[in-house]
């Protein structure tokens, strides 16, 4: 019984952490590399820096799917993060 209680507590903590992360929003047109890497699944420091380099060279992202033009960012990464990405022009 004690093992079941520990298992359920652990499971609820893990699920709660996943929900908290899913609600973390990041503006890809303003965030620094550390914020991008922390908020986006499948994006580490190198890919975050690539997002910033692309943004600096081409101007702000007009569409979430424009991230596909960034080296190392593919459709799966964009799909995983659709609920986290902001462009800064949503009002």
C-alpha positions, 0 to 999 in steps of 0.5 A, a space after each residue: 500500500 505504501 508503494 502505491 501511495 509513493 507511486 501515485 505521488 510521484 506520478 502526480 508530481 511528474 504530471 504537474 511538472 509536465 503541465 507547468 512546462 507546457 504552459 511556458 510561453 516564449 516569444 521567439 522574436 524577443 527571447 534570448 538563447 537561454 529562454 528559448 532553450 528552457 521553454 522549447 522542447 527539443 531546442 538546446 543552446 545551439 538551436 536557440 542560438 540558430 533561432 536568434 541568428 536567423 532572426 537577426 539576419 531576416 527580421 522577426 518571425 512572421 509565422 511560427 512555421 517560419 522556424 522551419 527555415 532555421 537550421 536544425 529546426 524541423 517539423 517535429 520540433 515546431 509541432 511539439 512547441 506550437 502551444 509555447 511559441 509566441 511571435 509578439 504580435 498576438 493581441 
